[in-house]
Amino acid sequence: MTDDPIIKFDKVVKRFGDLTVLNKLDFQVAKGEKVSIIGPSGSGKSTVLRILMTLENIDDGVVTVAGEPLWHEPEPDGLKPASEAHLRKMRAQLGMVFQQFNLFPHMTVLRNITEAPTKVLGLSKQDARLRAEELLELVGLADQAQKYPHQLSGGQQQRVGIARALAMRPNVLLFDEPTSALDPELVGEVLNVIGMLAEEHDLTMLLVTHEMRFAREISDRVCFFDRGKIREQGTPEELFTDPSEDRTREFLKAVLD
Ligand SMILES: Nc1ncnc2c1ncn2[C@@H]1O[C@H](COP(=O)(O)OP(=O)(O)OP(=O)(O)O)[C@@H](O)[C@H]1O
């Protein structure tokens, strides 16, 4: 881990109509850091990830990824809104694992993983296949390559979702409540895979989660979001055992009891 921020939100404002979801948010993630975002429903956690995936635009402020503005392009007298080509280039640095898996239902597991590397990165079919097979091995699904998503359990589908995101070799992996759509008995297998990635790989990881115990285990830093801002942040130890803000304490009491 280095101190260079790979992700930086600088006074970012995001509104939906009259609702201000991000309120001059300042937020940074260092290269290699594993950061969890926790907080009440509607506090803007998923919006942060959706902005990074270029699924939502911003209303004010600047987001940079690896030192380059995400939603803007520099021009001599300042920044102008980014072109589609710029967004595409920037988006390639990030991978996302969605709450609802979002696999292509009509494609096999293997094809779900090889599709973007061949179409977007221009990998040969053979190289994409080798990469997919390695990743399926990594997430414990080497024997499921020829199945279709509906033939898999939710936990297996989510592990394919993780393999698919990794196949693009992103610099940053984003997880949006990756276990919240799963039956309780399937949560563990997905958390195990994410935990293994956090421990054994130099990836930068940003995780929105309701799994407090997991956030505590895998994170270098935990951020408590409240009404579109970081109310408090620190190491898991600091935040979970000795929060300094009443609001954090109330939230943790409500979710941990
Ligand atoms: N496309 C949209 N149009 C209008 N409002 C939206 C849109 N997307 C999100 N919102 C609203 O913005 C607020 C923040 O949403 P966001 O999904 O970031 O919250 P969250 O902290 O991730 O919540 P949760 O834990 O429930 O997923 C919510 O009030 C939500 O209803």
Ligand as a Chemical Component Dictionary entry (heavy atoms), coordinates in Angstrom:
data_LIG
# 
_chem_comp.id                   LIG 
_chem_comp.type                 NON-POLYMER 
_chem_comp.pdbx_formal_charge   0 
_chem_comp.three_letter_code    LIG 
# 
loop_
_chem_comp_atom.comp_id 
_chem_comp_atom.atom_id 
_chem_comp_atom.alt_atom_id 
_chem_comp_atom.type_symbol 
_chem_comp_atom.charge 
_chem_comp_atom.model_Cartn_x 
_chem_comp_atom.model_Cartn_y 
_chem_comp_atom.model_Cartn_z 
_chem_comp_atom.pdbx_ordinal 
LIG N1  N1  N 0 -31.545 7.331 -9.720 1  
LIG C1  C1  C 0 -32.055 7.890 -8.617 2  
LIG N2  N2  N 0 -33.080 8.782 -8.673 3  
LIG C2  C2  C 0 -33.571 9.346 -7.570 4  
LIG N3  N3  N 0 -33.111 9.107 -6.323 5  
LIG C3  C3  C 0 -32.104 8.238 -6.194 6  
LIG C4  C4  C 0 -31.523 7.584 -7.322 7  
LIG N4  N4  N 0 -30.528 6.773 -6.878 8  
LIG C5  C5  C 0 -30.488 6.921 -5.539 9  
LIG N5  N5  N 0 -31.429 7.797 -5.121 10 
LIG C6  C6  C 0 -31.659 8.222 -3.734 11 
LIG O1  O1  O 0 -30.439 8.707 -3.211 12 
LIG C7  C7  C 0 -30.267 8.344 -1.850 13 
LIG C8  C8  C 0 -28.944 7.630 -1.654 14 
LIG O2  O2  O 0 -28.991 6.398 -2.352 15 
LIG P1  P1  P 0 -27.851 5.303 -2.187 16 
LIG O3  O3  O 0 -28.296 4.112 -2.957 17 
LIG O4  O4  O 0 -26.521 5.878 -2.490 18 
LIG O5  O5  O 0 -27.925 5.001 -0.621 19 
LIG P2  P2  P 0 -27.239 3.877 0.229  20 
LIG O6  O6  O 0 -26.547 4.547 1.352  21 
LIG O7  O7  O 0 -26.424 3.000 -0.649 22 
LIG O8  O8  O 0 -28.517 3.101 0.766  23 
LIG P3  P3  P 0 -28.803 1.531 0.969  24 
LIG O9  O9  O 0 -27.971 1.106 2.133  25 
LIG O10 O10 O 0 -30.271 1.499 1.277  26 
LIG O11 O11 O 0 -28.457 0.850 -0.324 27 
LIG C9  C9  C 0 -31.506 7.512 -1.478 28 
LIG O12 O12 O 0 -32.418 8.360 -0.824 29 
LIG C10 C10 C 0 -32.033 7.055 -2.817 30 
LIG O13 O13 O 0 -33.440 6.893 -2.769 31 
# 
loop_
_chem_comp_bond.comp_id 
_chem_comp_bond.atom_id_1 
_chem_comp_bond.atom_id_2 
_chem_comp_bond.value_order 
_chem_comp_bond.pdbx_ordinal 
LIG N1  C1  SING 1  
LIG C1  N2  SING 2  
LIG C1  C4  DOUB 3  
LIG N2  C2  DOUB 4  
LIG C2  N3  SING 5  
LIG N3  C3  DOUB 6  
LIG C3  C4  SING 7  
LIG C3  N5  SING 8  
LIG C4  N4  SING 9  
LIG N4  C5  DOUB 10 
LIG C5  N5  SING 11 
LIG N5  C6  SING 12 
LIG C6  O1  SING 13 
LIG C6  C10 SING 14 
LIG O1  C7  SING 15 
LIG C7  C8  SING 16 
LIG C7  C9  SING 17 
LIG C8  O2  SING 18 
LIG O2  P1  SING 19 
LIG P1  O3  DOUB 20 
LIG P1  O4  SING 21 
LIG P1  O5  SING 22 
LIG O5  P2  SING 23 
LIG P2  O6  DOUB 24 
LIG P2  O7  SING 25 
LIG P2  O8  SING 26 
LIG O8  P3  SING 27 
LIG P3  O9  DOUB 28 
LIG P3  O10 SING 29 
LIG P3  O11 SING 30 
LIG C9  O12 SING 31 
LIG C9  C10 SING 32 
LIG C10 O13 SING 33 
# 
